[in-house]
Amino acid sequence: MTLLVVLVAFTFSCGGQWPVLQGVAWANMIREYSEMVPMTQAIEMTFSGQYPCELCKIIAEKKQSENAKVATLFQHEKKLSSPVFFVGARLVNVSAQDFVRWESFLQTRSEVPPVPPPRFA
């Protein structure tokens, strides 16, 4: 159950809701069009793009606004000289000196462990 929740959360965080909703819209369109015309023609009408349903229009609009937000974010990142990280609701600039300080802080120990390892009494 936990794995399913994690998978759904990951899918939504990566924008996976749009293909799922699009699949639902296509299935609904095929069902509706097949009531009026033969199945093969209903499938052609669904995937031709000439007869979009309301859900398809909403999905296209939302995806376009989401892509515009991402493009704006990338343009903003290109303007900054140092890497940017989002921490909570703030933008944090990280300079090369900060990376050097953290690298030296996180360096591993250079001593070799004693061989054989000590035994506990």
Buried (B, 14 or more C-beta within 10 A) or exposed (E): EEEEEEEEEEEEEEEEBBEEBBEEBBEBBBEBBBEEEEEEEBBBBBEEEEEBBEBBEEBEEEBEEEEEEEEEEEEEEEEEEEEBEEEEEEEEEEEEEEEEEEEEEEEEEEEEEEEEEEEEE
